[in-house]
């Protein structure tokens, strides 16, 4: 198969940010470009982060949004600051409105 050099001029900051994203996904800009051609489309889900609960089960986007809303409400109603520990079942229960 013949090969040809492909170049595209982009902003340095943009390329660094894109490269960081691809690196966090375990690939590179160049590899993603080749895979796109081979698969005739994006060969992976276009999400950077996937959230799981303590049982390693996927947490739906709706649940995350609901937790964010409860957190905002909690902050408004309780003006005192509180540090949340993501390893604490009580703190996670607070976010997801579960019994403690």
TORGU-980388 format. One record per residue: x, y, z of N, C-alpha, C in turn; residue in three letters. Coordinates in Angstrom, 2 decimals, always signed. Layout:
! TORGU-980388
n.X->X, n.Y->Y, n.Z->Z, ca.X->X, ca.Y->Y, ca.Z->Z, c.X->X, c.Y->Y, c.Z->Z, code->ALA
...
//
This chain:
! TORGU-980388
n.X->+0.85, n.Y->-1.17, n.Z->+0.00, ca.X->+0.00, ca.Y->+0.00, ca.Z->+0.00, c.X->+0.89, c.Y->+1.23, c.Z->+0.00, code->UNK
n.X->+0.61, n.Y->+2.14, n.Z->-0.89, ca.X->+1.36, ca.Y->+3.39, ca.Z->-0.95, c.X->+0.97, c.Y->+4.26, c.Z->+0.23, code->UNK
n.X->+1.88, n.Y->+5.06, n.Z->+0.69, ca.X->+1.58, ca.Y->+5.97, ca.Z->+1.80, c.X->+1.87, c.Y->+7.40, c.Z->+1.37, code->UNK
n.X->+1.22, n.Y->+8.31, n.Z->+2.07, ca.X->+1.38, ca.Y->+9.72, ca.Z->+1.78, c.X->+1.35, c.Y->+10.47, c.Z->+3.11, code->UNK
n.X->+2.19, n.Y->+11.47, n.Z->+3.24, ca.X->+2.23, ca.Y->+12.28, ca.Z->+4.45, c.X->+1.01, c.Y->+13.19, c.Z->+4.50, code->UNK
n.X->+0.32, n.Y->+13.19, n.Z->+5.63, ca.X->-0.83, ca.Y->+14.07, ca.Z->+5.84, c.X->-0.47, c.Y->+15.04, c.Z->+6.95, code->UNK
n.X->-0.60, n.Y->+16.32, n.Z->+6.67, ca.X->-0.32, ca.Y->+17.34, ca.Z->+7.69, c.X->-1.47, c.Y->+18.32, c.Z->+7.74, code->UNK
n.X->-1.72, n.Y->+18.82, n.Z->+8.91, ca.X->-2.75, ca.Y->+19.84, ca.Z->+9.12, c.X->-2.21, c.Y->+20.83, c.Z->+10.13, code->UNK
n.X->-2.21, n.Y->+22.09, n.Z->+9.80, ca.X->-1.73, ca.Y->+23.12, ca.Z->+10.71, c.X->-2.86, c.Y->+23.48, c.Z->+11.69, code->UNK
n.X->-2.55, n.Y->+23.34, n.Z->+12.98, ca.X->-3.52, ca.Y->+23.68, ca.Z->+14.02, c.X->-2.82, c.Y->+24.46, c.Z->+15.12, code->UNK
n.X->-3.60, n.Y->+25.13, n.Z->+15.92, ca.X->-3.09, ca.Y->+25.88, ca.Z->+17.06, c.X->-2.40, c.Y->+24.91, c.Z->+18.04, code->UNK
n.X->-1.26, n.Y->+25.31, n.Z->+18.56, ca.X->-0.47, ca.Y->+24.45, ca.Z->+19.46, c.X->-1.29, c.Y->+24.05, c.Z->+20.69, code->UNK
n.X->-1.98, n.Y->+25.01, n.Z->+21.31, ca.X->-2.78, ca.Y->+24.70, ca.Z->+22.51, c.X->-3.89, c.Y->+23.70, c.Z->+22.18, code->UNK
n.X->-4.52, n.Y->+23.89, n.Z->+21.02, ca.X->-5.58, ca.Y->+22.98, ca.Z->+20.60, c.X->-5.04, c.Y->+21.56, c.Z->+20.44, code->UNK
n.X->-3.91, n.Y->+21.42, n.Z->+19.76, ca.X->-3.31, ca.Y->+20.10, ca.Z->+19.55, c.X->-2.92, c.Y->+19.46, c.Z->+20.89, code->UNK
n.X->-2.40, n.Y->+20.25, n.Z->+21.81, ca.X->-2.04, ca.Y->+19.71, ca.Z->+23.12, c.X->-3.26, c.Y->+19.19, c.Z->+23.86, code->UNK
n.X->-4.36, n.Y->+19.96, n.Z->+23.82, ca.X->-5.59, ca.Y->+19.54, ca.Z->+24.51, c.X->-6.16, c.Y->+18.26, c.Z->+23.87, code->UNK
n.X->-6.18, n.Y->+18.23, n.Z->+22.54, ca.X->-6.69, ca.Y->+17.05, ca.Z->+21.84, c.X->-5.80, c.Y->+15.85, c.Z->+22.13, code->UNK
n.X->-4.50, n.Y->+16.06, n.Z->+22.10, ca.X->-3.56, ca.Y->+14.96, ca.Z->+22.37, c.X->-3.75, c.Y->+14.41, c.Z->+23.78, code->UNK
n.X->-4.00, n.Y->+15.29, n.Z->+24.76, ca.X->-4.24, ca.Y->+14.84, ca.Z->+26.14, c.X->-5.49, c.Y->+13.97, c.Z->+26.21, code->UNK
n.X->-6.53, n.Y->+14.38, n.Z->+25.49, ca.X->-7.78, ca.Y->+13.60, ca.Z->+25.49, c.X->-7.52, c.Y->+12.21, c.Z->+24.89, code->UNK
n.X->-6.90, n.Y->+12.19, n.Z->+23.72, ca.X->-6.62, ca.Y->+10.89, ca.Z->+23.09, c.X->-5.69, c.Y->+10.05, c.Z->+23.97, code->UNK
n.X->-4.72, n.Y->+10.68, n.Z->+24.60, ca.X->-3.81, ca.Y->+9.95, ca.Z->+25.49, c.X->-4.59, c.Y->+9.33, c.Z->+26.65, code->UNK
n.X->-5.54, n.Y->+10.08, n.Z->+27.21, ca.X->-6.35, ca.Y->+9.56, ca.Z->+28.31, c.X->-7.24, c.Y->+8.40, c.Z->+27.85, code->UNK
n.X->-7.51, n.Y->+8.34, n.Z->+26.54, ca.X->-8.30, ca.Y->+7.25, ca.Z->+25.98, c.X->-7.43, c.Y->+6.09, c.Z->+25.50, code->UNK
n.X->-6.11, n.Y->+6.23, n.Z->+25.67, ca.X->-5.20, ca.Y->+5.16, ca.Z->+25.31, c.X->-4.79, c.Y->+5.11, c.Z->+23.85, code->UNK
n.X->-4.89, n.Y->+6.23, n.Z->+23.16, ca.X->-4.50, ca.Y->+6.27, ca.Z->+21.76, c.X->-3.84, c.Y->+7.61, c.Z->+21.45, code->UNK
n.X->-3.64, n.Y->+7.89, n.Z->+20.18, ca.X->-3.02, ca.Y->+9.15, ca.Z->+19.79, c.X->-3.84, c.Y->+9.78, c.Z->+18.67, code->UNK
n.X->-3.53, n.Y->+11.02, n.Z->+18.34, ca.X->-4.23, ca.Y->+11.71, ca.Z->+17.26, c.X->-4.04, c.Y->+10.93, c.Z->+15.96, code->UNK
n.X->-2.81, n.Y->+10.53, n.Z->+15.68, ca.X->-2.52, ca.Y->+9.79, ca.Z->+14.45, c.X->-3.25, c.Y->+8.46, c.Z->+14.38, code->UNK
n.X->-3.21, n.Y->+7.71, n.Z->+15.48, ca.X->-3.91, ca.Y->+6.42, ca.Z->+15.51, c.X->-5.41, c.Y->+6.60, c.Z->+15.36, code->UNK
n.X->-5.96, n.Y->+7.63, n.Z->+15.98, ca.X->-7.40, ca.Y->+7.89, ca.Z->+15.86, c.X->-7.77, c.Y->+8.20, c.Z->+14.41, code->UNK
n.X->-6.91, n.Y->+8.94, n.Z->+13.72, ca.X->-7.15, ca.Y->+9.28, ca.Z->+12.32, c.X->-7.19, c.Y->+8.01, c.Z->+11.47, code->UNK
n.X->-6.23, n.Y->+7.11, n.Z->+11.67, ca.X->-6.17, ca.Y->+5.85, ca.Z->+10.91, c.X->-7.38, c.Y->+4.98, c.Z->+11.23, code->UNK
n.X->-7.73, n.Y->+4.86, n.Z->+12.52, ca.X->-8.88, ca.Y->+4.05, ca.Z->+12.92, c.X->-10.18, c.Y->+4.60, c.Z->+12.34, code->UNK
n.X->-10.29, n.Y->+5.92, n.Z->+12.28, ca.X->-11.47, ca.Y->+6.56, ca.Z->+11.70, c.X->-11.65, c.Y->+6.08, c.Z->+10.26, code->UNK
n.X->-10.57, n.Y->+6.06, n.Z->+9.50, ca.X->-10.61, ca.Y->+5.62, ca.Z->+8.10, c.X->-10.95, c.Y->+4.13, c.Z->+8.03, code->UNK
n.X->-10.27, n.Y->+3.32, n.Z->+8.83, ca.X->-10.49, ca.Y->+1.87, ca.Z->+8.80, c.X->-11.92, c.Y->+1.49, c.Z->+9.16, code->UNK
n.X->-12.50, n.Y->+2.19, n.Z->+10.13, ca.X->-13.85, ca.Y->+1.87, ca.Z->+10.60, c.X->-14.93, c.Y->+2.65, c.Z->+9.87, code->UNK
n.X->-14.51, n.Y->+3.56, n.Z->+9.01, ca.X->-15.45, ca.Y->+4.44, ca.Z->+8.28, c.X->-16.31, c.Y->+5.23, c.Z->+9.26, code->UNK
n.X->-15.71, n.Y->+5.65, n.Z->+10.33, ca.X->-16.38, ca.Y->+6.44, ca.Z->+11.35, c.X->-15.58, c.Y->+6.40, c.Z->+12.64, code->UNK
n.X->-16.13, n.Y->+6.98, n.Z->+13.67, ca.X->-15.46, ca.Y->+7.01, ca.Z->+14.96, c.X->-15.54, c.Y->+5.62, c.Z->+15.58, code->UNK
n.X->-14.40, n.Y->+5.00, n.Z->+15.88, ca.X->-14.39, ca.Y->+3.61, ca.Z->+16.35, c.X->-14.58, c.Y->+3.44, c.Z->+17.85, code->UNK
n.X->-15.02, n.Y->+4.47, n.Z->+18.53, ca.X->-15.17, ca.Y->+4.39, ca.Z->+19.97, c.X->-16.24, c.Y->+5.36, c.Z->+20.41, code->UNK
n.X->-16.75, n.Y->+5.15, n.Z->+21.62, ca.X->-17.75, ca.Y->+6.04, ca.Z->+22.18, c.X->-17.12, c.Y->+7.40, c.Z->+22.45, code->UNK
n.X->-17.83, n.Y->+8.45, n.Z->+22.13, ca.X->-17.29, ca.Y->+9.80, ca.Z->+22.30, c.X->-17.54, c.Y->+10.33, c.Z->+23.70, code->UNK
n.X->-16.95, n.Y->+9.67, n.Z->+24.67, ca.X->-17.04, ca.Y->+10.09, ca.Z->+26.06, c.X->-15.67, c.Y->+9.96, c.Z->+26.68, code->UNK
n.X->-15.34, n.Y->+10.93, n.Z->+27.48, ca.X->-14.04, ca.Y->+10.87, ca.Z->+28.14, c.X->-14.13, c.Y->+10.16, c.Z->+29.48, code->UNK
n.X->-15.21, n.Y->+10.39, n.Z->+30.21, ca.X->-15.31, ca.Y->+9.83, ca.Z->+31.55, c.X->-16.54, c.Y->+8.94, c.Z->+31.66, code->UNK
n.X->-16.40, n.Y->+7.84, n.Z->+32.36, ca.X->-17.51, ca.Y->+6.96, ca.Z->+32.69, c.X->-17.50, c.Y->+6.82, c.Z->+34.20, code->UNK
n.X->-18.64, n.Y->+7.05, n.Z->+34.81, ca.X->-18.72, ca.Y->+7.02, ca.Z->+36.26, c.X->-19.37, c.Y->+5.73, c.Z->+36.72, code->UNK
n.X->-18.84, n.Y->+5.19, n.Z->+37.81, ca.X->-19.35, ca.Y->+3.95, ca.Z->+38.38, c.X->-19.59, c.Y->+4.16, c.Z->+39.87, code->UNK
n.X->-20.55, n.Y->+3.40, n.Z->+40.40, ca.X->-20.78, ca.Y->+3.45, ca.Z->+41.84, c.X->-19.81, c.Y->+2.50, c.Z->+42.54, code->UNK
n.X->-20.01, n.Y->+2.31, n.Z->+43.85, ca.X->-19.06, ca.Y->+1.49, ca.Z->+44.60, c.X->-19.09, c.Y->+0.02, c.Z->+44.17, code->UNK
n.X->-20.15, n.Y->-0.41, n.Z->+43.48, ca.X->-20.24, ca.Y->-1.78, ca.Z->+42.97, c.X->-19.72, c.Y->-1.90, c.Z->+41.54, code->UNK
n.X->-19.09, n.Y->-0.83, n.Z->+41.06, ca.X->-18.55, ca.Y->-0.76, ca.Z->+39.70, c.X->-19.64, c.Y->-0.85, c.Z->+38.64, code->UNK
n.X->-20.88, n.Y->-0.47, n.Z->+39.01, ca.X->-21.96, ca.Y->-0.42, ca.Z->+38.04, c.X->-22.03, c.Y->+0.99, c.Z->+37.48, code->UNK
n.X->-22.36, n.Y->+1.08, n.Z->+36.20, ca.X->-22.43, ca.Y->+2.37, ca.Z->+35.52, c.X->-23.48, c.Y->+3.26, c.Z->+36.18, code->UNK
n.X->-23.14, n.Y->+4.52, n.Z->+36.37, ca.X->-24.07, ca.Y->+5.51, ca.Z->+36.89, c.X->-24.58, c.Y->+6.31, c.Z->+35.70, code->UNK
n.X->-25.89, n.Y->+6.30, n.Z->+35.49, ca.X->-26.50, ca.Y->+6.99, ca.Z->+34.35, c.X->-26.31, c.Y->+8.50, c.Z->+34.44, code->UNK
n.X->-26.28, n.Y->+9.14, n.Z->+33.28, ca.X->-26.14, ca.Y->+10.60, ca.Z->+33.22, c.X->-27.24, c.Y->+11.29, c.Z->+34.02, code->UNK
n.X->-28.46, n.Y->+10.73, n.Z->+33.97, ca.X->-29.58, ca.Y->+11.34, ca.Z->+34.70, c.X->-29.31, c.Y->+11.32, c.Z->+36.21, code->UNK
n.X->-28.72, n.Y->+10.23, n.Z->+36.69, ca.X->-28.39, ca.Y->+10.13, ca.Z->+38.11, c.X->-27.34, c.Y->+11.16, c.Z->+38.49, code->UNK
n.X->-26.34, n.Y->+11.34, n.Z->+37.62, ca.X->-25.30, ca.Y->+12.33, ca.Z->+37.90, c.X->-25.88, c.Y->+13.73, c.Z->+37.93, code->UNK
n.X->-26.75, n.Y->+14.05, n.Z->+36.96, ca.X->-27.37, ca.Y->+15.37, ca.Z->+36.93, c.X->-28.22, c.Y->+15.59, c.Z->+38.17, code->UNK
n.X->-28.96, n.Y->+14.56, n.Z->+38.56, ca.X->-29.78, ca.Y->+14.65, ca.Z->+39.76, c.X->-28.92, c.Y->+14.88, c.Z->+41.00, code->UNK
n.X->-27.78, n.Y->+14.19, n.Z->+41.08, ca.X->-26.87, ca.Y->+14.38, ca.Z->+42.20, c.X->-26.30, c.Y->+15.79, c.Z->+42.21, code->UNK
n.X->-25.97, n.Y->+16.33, n.Z->+41.03, ca.X->-25.46, ca.Y->+17.70, ca.Z->+40.95, c.X->-26.51, c.Y->+18.70, c.Z->+41.43, code->UNK
n.X->-27.76, n.Y->+18.49, n.Z->+41.04, ca.X->-28.84, ca.Y->+19.39, ca.Z->+41.48, c.X->-29.02, c.Y->+19.32, c.Z->+42.99, code->UNK
n.X->-28.99, n.Y->+18.10, n.Z->+43.55, ca.X->-29.12, ca.Y->+17.96, ca.Z->+45.01, c.X->-27.95, c.Y->+18.63, c.Z->+45.72, code->UNK
n.X->-26.76, n.Y->+18.51, n.Z->+45.15, ca.X->-25.59, ca.Y->+19.14, ca.Z->+45.75, c.X->-25.73, c.Y->+20.66, c.Z->+45.73, code->UNK
n.X->-26.18, n.Y->+21.22, n.Z->+44.60, ca.X->-26.39, ca.Y->+22.67, ca.Z->+44.53, c.X->-27.43, c.Y->+23.12, c.Z->+45.56, code->UNK
n.X->-28.53, n.Y->+22.35, n.Z->+45.68, ca.X->-29.57, ca.Y->+22.68, ca.Z->+46.65, c.X->-29.02, c.Y->+22.60, c.Z->+48.07, code->UNK
n.X->-28.24, n.Y->+21.57, n.Z->+48.35, ca.X->-27.63, ca.Y->+21.40, ca.Z->+49.66, c.X->-26.73, c.Y->+22.58, c.Z->+49.99, code->UNK
n.X->-25.95, n.Y->+23.01, n.Z->+49.02, ca.X->-25.04, ca.Y->+24.14, ca.Z->+49.22, c.X->-25.83, c.Y->+25.41, c.Z->+49.52, code->UNK
n.X->-26.92, n.Y->+25.63, n.Z->+48.78, ca.X->-27.74, ca.Y->+26.83, ca.Z->+48.99, c.X->-28.39, c.Y->+26.82, c.Z->+50.37, code->UNK
n.X->-28.94, n.Y->+25.67, n.Z->+50.76, ca.X->-29.67, ca.Y->+25.57, ca.Z->+52.02, c.X->-28.75, c.Y->+25.51, c.Z->+53.23, code->UNK
n.X->-27.60, n.Y->+24.94, n.Z->+53.07, ca.X->-26.66, ca.Y->+24.78, ca.Z->+54.17, c.X->-25.38, c.Y->+25.52, c.Z->+53.83, code->UNK
n.X->-25.32, n.Y->+26.76, n.Z->+54.22, ca.X->-24.23, ca.Y->+27.64, ca.Z->+53.80, c.X->-22.86, c.Y->+27.22, c.Z->+54.33, code->UNK
n.X->-22.83, n.Y->+26.32, n.Z->+55.30, ca.X->-21.53, ca.Y->+25.90, ca.Z->+55.82, c.X->-20.87, c.Y->+24.92, c.Z->+54.86, code->UNK
n.X->-19.58, n.Y->+25.02, n.Z->+54.76, ca.X->-18.82, ca.Y->+24.14, ca.Z->+53.86, c.X->-18.66, c.Y->+22.76, c.Z->+54.47, code->UNK
n.X->-18.62, n.Y->+21.78, n.Z->+53.62, ca.X->-18.39, ca.Y->+20.42, ca.Z->+54.08, c.X->-17.54, c.Y->+19.72, c.Z->+53.03, code->UNK
n.X->-16.50, n.Y->+19.08, n.Z->+53.48, ca.X->-15.65, ca.Y->+18.32, ca.Z->+52.55, c.X->-16.30, c.Y->+16.95, c.Z->+52.34, code->UNK
n.X->-16.45, n.Y->+16.59, n.Z->+51.07, ca.X->-17.02, ca.Y->+15.29, ca.Z->+50.74, c.X->-15.90, c.Y->+14.32, c.Z->+50.39, code->UNK
n.X->-16.01, n.Y->+13.13, n.Z->+50.93, ca.X->-15.02, ca.Y->+12.09, ca.Z->+50.68, c.X->-15.66, c.Y->+11.06, c.Z->+49.73, code->UNK
n.X->-15.10, n.Y->+10.93, n.Z->+48.53, ca.X->-15.68, ca.Y->+10.00, ca.Z->+47.55, c.X->-15.57, c.Y->+8.55, c.Z->+47.99, code->UNK
n.X->-14.76, n.Y->+8.27, n.Z->+48.99, ca.X->-14.64, ca.Y->+6.91, ca.Z->+49.50, c.X->-15.57, c.Y->+6.64, c.Z->+50.68, code->UNK
n.X->-16.32, n.Y->+7.67, n.Z->+51.08, ca.X->-17.24, ca.Y->+7.54, ca.Z->+52.21, c.X->-18.64, c.Y->+7.20, c.Z->+51.71, code->UNK
n.X->-19.18, n.Y->+6.08, n.Z->+52.18, ca.X->-20.53, ca.Y->+5.68, ca.Z->+51.77, c.X->-21.57, c.Y->+6.73, c.Z->+52.20, code->UNK
n.X->-21.35, n.Y->+7.35, n.Z->+53.36, ca.X->-22.29, ca.Y->+8.37, ca.Z->+53.83, c.X->-22.30, c.Y->+9.58, c.Z->+52.90, code->UNK
n.X->-21.12, n.Y->+10.02, n.Z->+52.49, ca.X->-21.04, ca.Y->+11.18, ca.Z->+51.61, c.X->-21.63, c.Y->+10.88, c.Z->+50.23, code->UNK
n.X->-21.37, n.Y->+9.69, n.Z->+49.71, ca.X->-21.93, ca.Y->+9.30, ca.Z->+48.42, c.X->-23.45, c.Y->+9.18, c.Z->+48.54, code->UNK
n.X->-23.92, n.Y->+8.62, n.Z->+49.65, ca.X->-25.36, ca.Y->+8.51, ca.Z->+49.88, c.X->-26.01, c.Y->+9.89, c.Z->+49.90, code->UNK
n.X->-25.32, n.Y->+10.87, n.Z->+50.48, ca.X->-25.82, ca.Y->+12.24, ca.Z->+50.51, c.X->-26.03, c.Y->+12.76, c.Z->+49.09, code->UNK
n.X->-25.07, n.Y->+12.52, n.Z->+48.22, ca.X->-25.18, ca.Y->+12.99, ca.Z->+46.85, c.X->-26.28, c.Y->+12.28, c.Z->+46.07, code->UNK
n.X->-26.44, n.Y->+10.99, n.Z->+46.31, ca.X->-27.41, ca.Y->+10.22, ca.Z->+45.54, c.X->-28.71, c.Y->+9.98, c.Z->+46.30, code->UNK
n.X->-28.91, n.Y->+10.74, n.Z->+47.38, ca.X->-30.15, ca.Y->+10.73, ca.Z->+48.13, c.X->-30.53, c.Y->+9.32, c.Z->+48.59, code->UNK
n.X->-29.57, n.Y->+8.60, n.Z->+49.08, ca.X->-29.81, ca.Y->+7.25, ca.Z->+49.58, c.X->-29.88, c.Y->+7.29, c.Z->+51.10, code->UNK
n.X->-30.44, n.Y->+6.23, n.Z->+51.67, ca.X->-30.47, ca.Y->+6.15, ca.Z->+53.13, c.X->-29.06, c.Y->+5.99, c.Z->+53.65, code->UNK
n.X->-28.77, n.Y->+6.67, n.Z->+54.77, ca.X->-27.43, ca.Y->+6.59, ca.Z->+55.36, c.X->-27.42, c.Y->+5.67, c.Z->+56.53, code->UNK
//
